[in-house]
Amino acid sequence: MSGGQPPNNKKRNASTAGMGPPDQRSTTKRSRLDTALETKLTECKSVLQPDELRVSWEDYDPGSFMKSMQQLSRVINALDLKTVGKYISNGGLAADLFTLDVQGTKLKTGLEDPLMDTDVKRAREIMITYVTRVRACLNALVEQANAKPAPSYFADHNEWRVWQEKSDAILCLRPAKQKGLPIPLMHPAFCTFTRHFYEPLLDEHITKYLSTSKQLCQVMPSAFDSEKARREAFEEIFGSLDMKVQSHVEFYISPKVSQVSTVMESGGTTDVVKTINYGGGHLVLILEEFKVESTGDAYMQICRSYEGLCGDAKNESLLKFGNPTFLLCILGPYLMVCGAVKRENVHVEPLTPFLPMFPGFGTEGRLMQLTHCLRALKEGTDKLREFWYLASCCDVASGLT
């Protein structure tokens, strides 16, 4: 629920798990995932070094064990970060794992025979242990290659298009088949937002939201030198709508840490988060992602940021409640609000279209639509606060029983 502020490293080699040919990848900087993958590959090469294969085993080889292992050693030692993805995706790894299974079966055949020579039995058991080590290294290599990239790389369609075909895809309607239940049905905060956006109230409170909309529409159409400059201009105006939340810039989401796996997961930095105090830490109500018009898909990036937020160990206690969060995508002078919930998969859905933050010629049309959006967001986040207050009461009550 809380985070630091690491350096903003926006480039990496594309993931090697089928993320496009090498010439499409940035080679200027390497990510933590690339470093971790290279470590796994080095471990595989170490296990398969020729001196690990004992010549003394040849006398007890029941088939082609030595020949198969020497061939596998040559294949693995020829791999690097640019070719390991193709080795995994084109069936080479699957074929080698099958060969290991075949060799393991041959080595185990007859081991239960009490008449088997003691030296033969011992040698075969050593070879079986060797096969187990090799298989473990190859499986670890696959797991690491399949670790999802950080949010800033998920904005690239060459990245997300592959991951969105997998069983743990984010249900965010990209592609269209990846959809869950309507997000307003999954949490009352999003239902509240939807009602206020599409059936707005015109009362005495609307004035401050209209004033904020006018300010945004005067400032956001301007050309900004960077995402940071646009973010600062937006936050100076938008931040005044809710002074009860704490704003964090370049908020770091820690990578998922598993107690049973050595796979290095990707963390990531979100442009802005809005939090409240909860359980001794920061509970995120809103994630915000800013993009200039030509630097990637803000929607897919913030979807991945939310997925990373749910994987952060500090937020584990929130998942039983679905960890509902509003996501704001600011693409140039356009604003879109989304809702996100974690069930078995992550569910994300736009609650609004991209709304142009352009000045209008009256108090109707796009200006009023943006006004209703800001009002709906405030009402929705108030509903979230109420929800988390009740959730904290439930946690306290359950601790007393």
C-alpha positions in Angstrom: 0.0 0.0 0.0 3.0 2.3 0.3 5.9 2.8 -2.0 9.2 4.5 -2.7 10.4 6.4 -5.8 13.0 4.5 -7.8 14.6 5.9 -11.0 12.2 6.1 -13.9 13.6 3.6 -16.3 11.3 3.6 -19.3 13.2 1.4 -21.7 14.1 -2.3 -21.8 14.6 -5.2 -24.1 11.2 -6.6 -24.9 10.3 -9.8 -23.0 11.8 -12.8 -24.5 8.6 -14.9 -24.2 7.6 -14.2 -27.8 7.5 -10.4 -27.5 8.6 -9.7 -31.1 11.8 -10.0 -33.0 15.1 -8.6 -31.6 15.1 -5.7 -34.0 11.9 -4.3 -32.4 13.4 -4.3 -29.0 15.2 -1.4 -27.2 18.8 -2.4 -26.4 19.9 0.8 -24.6 18.9 -0.4 -21.1 18.2 -3.8 -19.5 15.4 -4.4 -17.2 15.3 -6.3 -13.9 13.4 -9.1 -15.8 16.1 -9.4 -18.4 18.8 -9.6 -15.7 16.8 -12.3 -13.9 16.3 -14.3 -17.1 20.0 -14.2 -17.9 20.7 -15.5 -14.4 18.3 -18.4 -15.0 19.9 -19.1 -18.4 23.4 -19.1 -16.8 22.2 -21.6 -14.2 21.0 -23.9 -16.9 24.3 -23.6 -18.7 26.2 -24.4 -15.5 24.2 -27.6 -14.8 24.7 -28.7 -18.4 28.5 -28.0 -18.6 30.4 -31.0 -20.1 32.3 -31.7 -16.9 28.9 -32.2 -15.1 28.5 -35.3 -17.3 30.5 -38.1 -15.7 32.3 -40.4 -18.2 32.0 -43.2 -15.6 28.2 -43.1 -16.2 28.6 -44.4 -19.8 29.1 -47.9 -18.6 25.7 -47.8 -17.0 23.8 -45.9 -19.7 20.7 -47.9 -20.6 20.2 -46.1 -23.9 21.3 -42.8 -25.3 21.4 -40.8 -22.1 24.9 -39.4 -22.5 24.3 -38.5 -26.2 21.0 -36.8 -25.4 22.5 -34.7 -22.5 25.5 -33.7 -24.6 23.1 -32.5 -27.4 21.0 -30.6 -24.9 24.1 -29.0 -23.5 25.1 -27.7 -26.9 21.6 -26.2 -27.5 21.4 -24.5 -24.1 24.9 -23.1 -24.3 24.2 -21.5 -27.7 21.2 -19.5 -26.3 21.2 -15.9 -25.3 18.6 -13.3 -24.3 17.7 -12.7 -28.0 17.1 -16.4 -28.8 15.8 -18.0 -25.6 12.3 -16.7 -26.3 12.2 -18.4 -29.7 13.6 -21.6 -28.2 10.7 -21.6 -25.7 7.9 -20.6 -28.1 8.8 -22.6 -31.2 8.7 -26.0 -29.5 12.4 -26.6 -28.9 12.1 -26.5 -25.2 9.0 -28.8 -25.2 10.9 -31.3 -27.3 13.9 -31.3 -24.9 11.6 -31.7 -21.9 10.0 -34.7 -23.6 13.5 -36.2 -24.2 14.3 -35.7 -20.5 11.1 -37.6 -19.6 12.0 -40.4 -21.9 15.5 -40.7 -20.5 14.1 -40.5 -16.9 11.7 -43.4 -17.7 14.5 -45.5 -19.2 16.7 -44.9 -16.1 14.0 -45.9 -13.7 13.2 -49.1 -15.5 14.3 -52.1 -13.5 15.4 -50.1 -10.4 13.0 -52.1 -8.3 14.6 -55.4 -9.4 16.4 -56.8 -6.3 18.8 -58.6 -8.6 20.0 -55.4 -10.3 23.7 -54.8 -9.7 24.4 -52.4 -6.9 26.8 -50.2 -8.9 24.3 -50.0 -11.8 21.6 -49.0 -9.5 23.7 -46.3 -7.8 24.8 -44.9 -11.2 21.2 -44.8 -12.5 20.0 -43.0 -9.4 22.8 -40.4 -9.9 21.7 -39.9 -13.5 18.1 -39.6 -12.4 19.1 -36.9 -10.0 20.9 -35.1 -12.8 17.8 -35.3 -15.1 15.8 -33.8 -12.2 18.3 -30.9 -11.8 18.2 -30.2 -15.5 14.4 -30.2 -15.7 14.2 -27.9 -12.7 16.5 -25.4 -14.3 14.6 -25.5 -17.6 11.2 -25.0 -15.8 12.7 -22.1 -13.9 13.8 -20.6 -17.2 10.3 -20.9 -18.6 8.7 -19.3 -15.5 11.1 -16.4 -15.6 10.6 -15.9 -19.3 6.8 -15.8 -18.7 7.0 -13.1 -16.0 4.8 -10.2 -17.1 6.6 -7.0 -18.1 6.4 -3.7 -16.1 3.5 -1.4 -16.8 5.4 1.1 -19.0 6.3 -1.8 -21.4 2.7 -3.2 -21.3 1.7 0.0 -23.1 3.3 -1.4 -26.2 0.9 -3.5 -28.2 3.8 -5.9 -29.1 3.9 -6.6 -25.4 0.3 -6.8 -24.2 -1.1 -8.6 -27.3 0.8 -11.7 -26.2 0.0 -11.6 -22.5 -3.7 -10.9 -23.2 -4.0 -14.4 -24.8 -3.0 -16.1 -21.6 -5.2 -17.6 -18.9 -4.3 -14.8 -16.5 -5.2 -12.0 -18.9 -6.6 -8.7 -17.6 -10.3 -8.7 -18.3 -10.3 -5.2 -19.8 -12.0 -5.7 -23.2 -8.7 -5.8 -25.1 -9.1 -7.9 -27.1 -12.9 -7.9 -27.0 -13.1 -11.5 -25.8 -11.3 -10.6 -22.5 -14.3 -9.3 -20.6 -15.9 -10.0 -17.2 -19.0 -8.8 -15.6 -20.0 -5.1 -16.1 -17.8 -3.2 -13.6 -20.7 -1.2 -12.1 -22.1 -4.5 -10.9 -18.9 -5.5 -9.2 -18.7 -2.7 -6.7 -21.1 0.0 -5.5 -18.5 2.7 -5.9 -18.6 2.2 -9.7 -22.3 2.0 -9.7 -22.4 5.3 -7.8 -20.0 6.8 -10.4 -22.1 5.6 -13.3 -25.3 6.9 -11.9 -23.9 10.4 -11.3 -22.2 10.5 -14.7 -25.2 9.5 -16.8 -27.9 10.8 -14.5 -26.2 13.9 -13.1 -27.5 16.1 -10.3 -27.8 19.8 -11.0 -27.6 21.3 -7.5 -25.6 23.9 -5.6 -22.5 21.7 -5.5 -22.2 21.5 -9.2 -20.6 25.0 -9.3 -17.2 24.0 -8.0 -17.0 21.1 -10.5 -17.9 23.4 -13.3 -15.2 25.8 -12.2 -12.6 23.0 -12.1 -13.7 21.8 -15.6 -13.3 25.3 -17.0 -9.8 25.5 -15.6 -8.8 22.1 -17.0 -10.2 23.1 -20.4 -8.2 26.2 -20.5 -4.9 24.6 -19.5 -4.9 21.0 -20.8 -5.2 21.7 -24.6 -1.8 23.4 -24.5 1.4 21.7 -25.8 3.5 20.5 -22.9 7.2 19.6 -23.2 6.8 16.4 -21.2 4.4 14.0 -19.5 5.7 15.5 -16.2 4.8 19.0 -17.2 1.3 17.9 -18.2 0.9 15.9 -15.0 1.9 18.9 -12.8 -0.6 21.2 -14.6 -3.4 18.7 -14.3 -2.7 18.0 -10.6 -2.6 21.6 -9.7 -6.2 22.0 -10.8 -7.6 18.5 -10.2 -6.1 18.1 -6.8 -8.2 20.8 -5.3 -11.4 18.8 -5.7 -10.6 16.4 -2.8 -8.2 17.6 -0.1 -8.8 14.5 2.0 -6.7 12.2 -0.1 -2.9 12.1 -0.1 -1.2 12.5 -3.5 1.9 10.6 -4.4 4.0 11.2 -7.5 6.0 8.5 -9.2 4.5 5.9 -6.8 6.5 2.6 -6.9 4.6 -0.7 -6.9 6.7 -3.5 -5.5 7.2 -6.6 -7.6 5.3 -9.7 -6.5 7.3 -11.9 -4.2 6.5 -15.6 -4.0 7.5 -17.9 -1.1 7.6 -21.0 -3.4 9.1 -19.6 -6.6 12.4 -17.9 -7.5 10.9 -16.0 -10.4 11.6 -12.3 -10.5 8.4 -10.4 -11.1 8.3 -6.8 -12.5 7.4 -3.8 -10.4 6.5 -0.5 -11.8 6.0 3.2 -11.2 2.6 4.9 -11.6 2.6 8.6 -12.4 0.2 9.6 -9.5 -1.8 7.8 -6.9 -4.4 9.1 -4.5 -4.5 7.3 -1.1 -6.1 7.4 2.3 -4.6 6.1 5.6 -5.7 2.5 6.2 -4.3 -0.2 8.5 -1.1 1.7 9.2 -0.3 2.3 5.5 -1.6 3.9 2.3 -4.7 2.5 0.6 -4.9 3.5 -3.0 -8.3 4.9 -4.2 -7.1 6.3 -7.6 -4.3 5.5 -10.0 -3.4 8.0 -12.7 -1.4 7.5 -15.8 -0.3 10.4 -18.1 0.7 10.0 -21.7 1.6 12.4 -24.5 -0.3 11.6 -27.6 2.3 9.3 -29.2 4.0 7.4 -26.4 1.9 4.3 -25.9 -1.4 3.0 -24.6 -2.2 4.7 -21.3 -5.2 2.3 -20.8 -3.2 -0.9 -21.0 -0.4 0.6 -19.0 -2.7 1.5 -16.1 -4.4 -1.8 -16.3 -1.0 -3.5 -15.7 -0.2 -1.0 -12.9 -3.4 -2.0 -11.2 -2.6 -5.7 -11.6 0.8 -5.0 -10.1 -0.8 -3.1 -7.2 -2.9 -6.3 -6.5 0.2 -8.4 -6.6 2.1 -6.2 -4.0 2.4 -8.2 -0.8 1.4 -5.1 1.2 -2.0 -5.2 -0.4 -2.7 -8.9 0.1 -5.3 -8.2 2.9 -7.3 -6.0 0.5 -7.9 -8.7 -2.1 -10.6 -10.4 -0.2 -12.6 -7.2 -0.6 -11.7 -7.0 -4.4 -9.4 -4.0 -3.9 -11.7 -1.6 -5.9 -9.8 1.3 -7.5 -10.5 4.1 -9.9 -8.1 4.4 -12.8 -7.6 7.7 -14.6 -6.0 7.7 -18.1 -4.9 11.2 -19.3 -3.8 11.0 -22.9 -2.8 14.4 -24.0 -5.9 16.7 -23.5 -8.3 13.7 -23.1 -9.5 12.1 -19.8 -11.0 8.6 -19.3 -12.1 7.1 -16.0 -12.1 3.4 -15.4 -13.1 1.0 -12.6 -10.9 -1.9 -11.5 -11.6 -4.9 -9.3 -9.6 -8.0 -8.5 -11.3 -11.4 -8.5 -9.7 -14.5 -9.9 -8.5 -12.3 -12.7 -8.1 -8.5 -12.8 -11.3 -6.8 -14.1 -11.0 -3.3 -15.7 -13.6 -1.4 -17.7 -13.9 2.2 -18.9 -16.6 4.1 -17.1 -16.5 7.0 -19.5 -15.2 7.5 -23.1 -12.1 9.7 -23.5 -13.5 13.1 -22.7 -11.9 16.1 -24.5 -10.7 18.8 -22.0 -11.3 21.6 -24.5 -13.0 24.9 -23.8 -16.7 25.1 -24.9 -18.9 27.9 -26.0 -21.4 27.6 -23.2 -22.1 25.4 -20.1 -23.5 22.5 -22.1 -21.9 19.9 -24.3 -18.3 18.6 -23.6 -17.7 21.1 -20.7 -20.8 19.9 -18.8 -19.9 16.3 -19.6 -16.4 16.8 -18.0 -18.1 18.5 -15.1 -20.4 15.5 -14.5 -17.4 13.2 -14.7 -15.5 15.1 -12.0 -18.6 15.1 -9.8 -19.2 11.4 -10.3 -15.5 10.7 -9.5 -15.8 12.6 -6.2 -19.0 10.7 -5.3 -17.4 7.4 -6.3 -14.3 7.9 -4.2 -16.5 9.0 -1.2 -18.3 5.7 -1.7 -14.9 3.9 -1.6 -14.0 5.7 1.6 -17.3 4.5 3.2 -16.7 1.0 1.9 -13.2 0.8 3.3 -14.4 2.1 6.7 -16.9 -0.7 6.9 -14.2 -3.2 5.7 -11.9 -2.1 8.5 -14.8 -2.6 11.0 -15.3 -6.1 9.6 -11.6 -6.8 10.1 -11.6 -5.6 13.7 -14.8 -7.6 14.4 -13.4 -10.8 13.0 -10.2 -10.3 15.0 -12.3 -10.2 18.2 -14.2 -13.4 17.5 
